[in-house]
Amino acid sequence: MPTWDEDIVKAFENLGGSANYDALYAEIERTRPNLPGSWKSVVRRRVQDLSSDSAGFKGGKDLFFSVEGLGAGVWGLRSYLGETPKASDLPEGVEEPGRAYTLTYRVLRDTALARKIKVIHQDQCQICGMAVSLSDGKTYSEAHHIIPLGKPHNGSDVPGNIIVLCPNHHVLCDYGAMKLDLQTLRQVEGHQVSQQSIDYHNRSVYGRPL
């Protein structure tokens, strides 16, 4: 029979990489027979023992992370926090007289917190629900800071100021080409978007000249 650690990891994988305890319990109960009376306590202890986010961390394997801080009860697989794939550049071409390629890249602020939030949304855009599928079977999304980081906006890297978007909607939000409505955003447990950030975007980013 698989170990508790293996069953917990598998349950998180089946749930898309993150879940609250109730969903985790239900998935383990579905896949592991003959559960002992205290099995839920065992699951909680193993999650915390194997997470450097927890005061109970024993060292060694660091398998899990706390999505929104201890006490929120939402955990995820740390292996799902990989860096966002980097786009490959266009190959060098022969410059024609009077012409040259100019490439412009938007800066993707892929902070550790942003990667955590993308995990709990399973890379699904909070506006349209799309998750971009890559050739290696992984999915892709981008994290957008609603109040932009840095000057002149000085937004914060906090959960309430981040939404998960597909590349198309990310461009529209970056360039102030669309308004945001908190009521129509796709929501998941463990991540609450700030109405204050939404109001700022609609007031100070939307419709403004670049």
C-alpha positions as CSV (number, residue, x, y, z in Angstrom):
1,M,0.0,0.0,0.0
2,P,1.3,3.5,-0.7
3,T,2.5,5.6,2.2
4,W,0.5,8.5,3.6
5,D,2.8,11.0,1.9
6,E,2.4,9.3,-1.5
7,D,-1.4,9.3,-1.1
8,I,-1.5,13.0,-0.1
9,V,0.7,14.0,-3.0
10,K,-1.5,11.9,-5.4
11,A,-4.7,13.5,-3.9
12,F,-3.3,17.0,-4.5
13,E,-2.4,16.1,-8.1
14,N,-5.9,14.8,-8.7
15,L,-7.2,18.1,-7.4
16,G,-5.1,20.2,-9.7
17,G,-2.2,21.0,-7.3
18,S,-4.0,22.6,-4.4
19,A,-7.0,22.2,-2.2
20,N,-8.5,22.9,1.2
21,Y,-8.5,20.2,3.9
22,D,-12.1,19.1,3.2
23,A,-11.4,18.5,-0.5
24,L,-8.2,16.7,0.3
25,Y,-9.9,14.5,2.8
26,A,-12.7,13.6,0.3
27,E,-10.1,12.7,-2.4
28,I,-8.0,10.5,0.0
29,E,-11.2,8.8,1.2
30,R,-12.1,8.1,-2.4
31,T,-8.8,6.4,-3.2
32,R,-7.5,4.9,0.1
33,P,-9.4,1.9,1.6
34,N,-9.7,1.0,5.3
35,L,-8.9,4.3,6.8
36,P,-8.2,4.4,10.6
37,G,-10.3,6.5,13.0
38,S,-7.7,9.2,13.3
39,W,-6.7,9.4,9.7
40,K,-7.6,13.1,9.2
41,S,-5.2,14.1,12.0
42,V,-2.5,12.0,10.3
43,V,-3.1,13.9,7.0
44,R,-2.9,17.3,8.7
45,R,0.2,16.4,10.5
46,R,2.0,15.0,7.4
47,V,1.1,18.1,5.4
48,Q,2.6,20.4,8.0
49,D,5.6,18.2,8.8
50,L,6.5,18.3,5.1
51,S,6.1,22.1,4.6
52,S,8.7,24.7,5.4
53,D,5.8,27.2,5.7
54,S,4.7,25.4,8.9
55,A,6.2,25.7,12.4
56,G,6.0,21.9,12.5
57,F,8.4,21.4,9.6
58,K,10.9,18.6,10.4
59,G,13.4,19.4,7.7
60,G,14.1,17.2,4.7
61,K,11.4,16.9,2.1
62,D,9.5,20.2,1.5
63,L,6.5,18.9,-0.5
64,F,3.8,21.4,0.4
65,F,3.2,25.1,0.6
66,S,0.5,27.2,2.4
67,V,-1.4,29.1,-0.3
68,E,-2.6,32.1,1.7
69,G,-0.7,31.7,5.0
70,L,-1.1,29.4,8.0
71,G,-4.6,29.2,9.3
72,A,-6.3,29.5,5.9
73,G,-6.4,25.7,5.5
74,V,-5.5,25.8,1.8
75,W,-2.4,23.9,0.8
76,G,-0.7,23.0,-2.5
77,L,2.2,21.0,-4.0
78,R,5.4,22.9,-4.0
79,S,6.5,21.1,-7.2
80,Y,3.7,23.1,-9.0
81,L,5.5,26.4,-8.3
82,G,7.8,26.2,-11.3
83,E,9.0,29.3,-13.1
84,T,6.8,30.6,-16.0
85,P,8.2,29.3,-19.3
86,K,10.3,31.8,-21.2
87,A,9.4,32.6,-24.8
88,S,12.0,31.7,-27.4
89,D,13.3,34.7,-29.4
90,L,12.9,35.0,-33.1
91,P,16.0,33.8,-35.0
92,E,18.3,36.4,-36.3
93,G,17.4,37.5,-39.9
94,V,19.1,39.4,-42.6
95,E,18.4,43.1,-42.1
96,E,17.0,44.7,-45.3
97,P,18.1,48.3,-46.2
98,G,16.1,50.7,-44.1
99,R,14.4,48.1,-42.0
100,A,15.1,46.4,-38.7
101,Y,13.2,44.2,-36.3
102,T,12.1,45.8,-33.1
103,L,10.9,43.5,-30.4
104,T,9.0,44.8,-27.4
105,Y,8.5,42.6,-24.3
106,R,6.1,43.3,-21.5
107,V,7.6,42.5,-18.1
108,L,5.8,39.5,-16.5
109,R,6.0,40.0,-12.7
110,D,6.1,36.3,-11.9
111,T,6.7,36.6,-8.1
112,A,6.6,33.6,-5.8
113,L,3.1,34.7,-4.6
114,A,1.9,35.0,-8.1
115,R,3.0,31.5,-8.9
116,K,1.1,30.2,-5.8
117,I,-2.1,31.9,-7.0
118,K,-1.8,30.5,-10.5
119,V,-1.6,27.0,-8.9
120,I,-4.9,27.4,-7.0
121,H,-6.6,28.7,-10.2
122,Q,-5.1,25.8,-12.2
123,D,-3.9,28.4,-14.8
124,Q,-7.5,29.3,-15.7
125,C,-8.1,32.9,-16.7
126,Q,-10.3,34.6,-14.1
127,I,-12.1,36.5,-17.0
128,C,-12.6,33.8,-19.7
129,G,-11.7,30.6,-17.9
130,M,-9.1,29.5,-20.5
131,A,-5.9,27.8,-19.6
132,V,-3.3,27.8,-22.4
133,S,-2.1,24.2,-23.1
134,L,1.6,23.8,-24.0
135,S,3.3,21.1,-26.1
136,D,4.7,19.3,-23.0
137,G,1.2,18.8,-21.5
138,K,1.5,21.7,-19.0
139,T,-0.8,24.7,-18.8
140,Y,0.2,28.4,-18.8
141,S,-1.3,31.6,-17.4
142,E,0.0,35.0,-16.4
143,A,-0.4,36.8,-13.1
144,H,-1.5,40.4,-13.4
145,H,-1.0,43.0,-10.6
146,I,-4.2,45.0,-10.8
147,I,-2.5,48.1,-9.3
148,P,0.8,47.9,-11.2
149,L,4.0,47.4,-9.2
150,G,6.5,50.2,-9.2
151,K,6.1,53.9,-10.0
152,P,3.9,55.7,-10.5
153,H,1.2,53.3,-9.2
154,N,3.2,51.6,-6.4
155,G,0.9,48.5,-6.2
156,S,1.6,45.8,-3.7
157,D,2.5,42.1,-4.2
158,V,-0.4,40.8,-2.2
159,P,-3.1,38.3,-3.1
160,G,-5.9,40.9,-3.3
161,N,-4.0,42.8,-6.0
162,I,-3.4,39.8,-8.3
163,I,-5.6,38.1,-10.8
164,V,-4.8,35.2,-13.1
165,L,-5.2,35.9,-16.8
166,C,-4.7,34.3,-20.2
167,P,-2.1,36.3,-22.3
168,N,-4.9,38.1,-24.3
169,H,-6.7,39.4,-21.3
170,H,-3.4,40.2,-19.6
171,V,-2.5,42.5,-22.5
172,L,-5.9,44.2,-22.4
173,C,-5.5,44.9,-18.7
174,D,-1.9,46.0,-18.9
175,Y,-2.8,48.6,-21.6
176,G,-6.0,49.8,-19.9
177,A,-8.2,48.5,-22.7
178,M,-10.9,46.9,-20.5
179,K,-12.6,47.6,-17.3
180,L,-12.7,45.0,-14.5
181,D,-15.8,43.9,-12.5
182,L,-15.2,41.9,-9.3
183,Q,-18.7,40.3,-9.6
184,T,-17.9,38.7,-13.0
185,L,-14.4,37.4,-12.1
186,R,-14.0,33.7,-11.7
187,Q,-13.4,33.0,-8.0
188,V,-11.8,30.1,-6.1
189,E,-11.4,29.4,-2.4
190,G,-8.2,30.6,-1.0
191,H,-7.9,33.8,-3.2
192,Q,-10.0,36.9,-2.7
193,V,-9.5,39.8,-5.1
194,S,-9.6,43.3,-3.6
195,Q,-12.4,45.7,-4.6
196,Q,-10.1,48.5,-3.9
197,S,-7.6,47.2,-6.5
198,I,-10.4,46.8,-9.0
199,D,-11.6,50.4,-8.4
200,Y,-8.1,51.7,-8.8
201,H,-7.7,49.9,-12.2
202,N,-11.0,51.3,-13.5
203,R,-10.2,54.8,-12.2
204,S,-6.4,55.1,-13.0
205,V,-5.5,52.5,-15.6
206,Y,-8.5,51.9,-17.8
207,G,-8.8,54.2,-20.7
208,R,-5.6,56.1,-19.9
209,P,-3.1,57.0,-22.7
210,L,0.1,54.9,-22.6
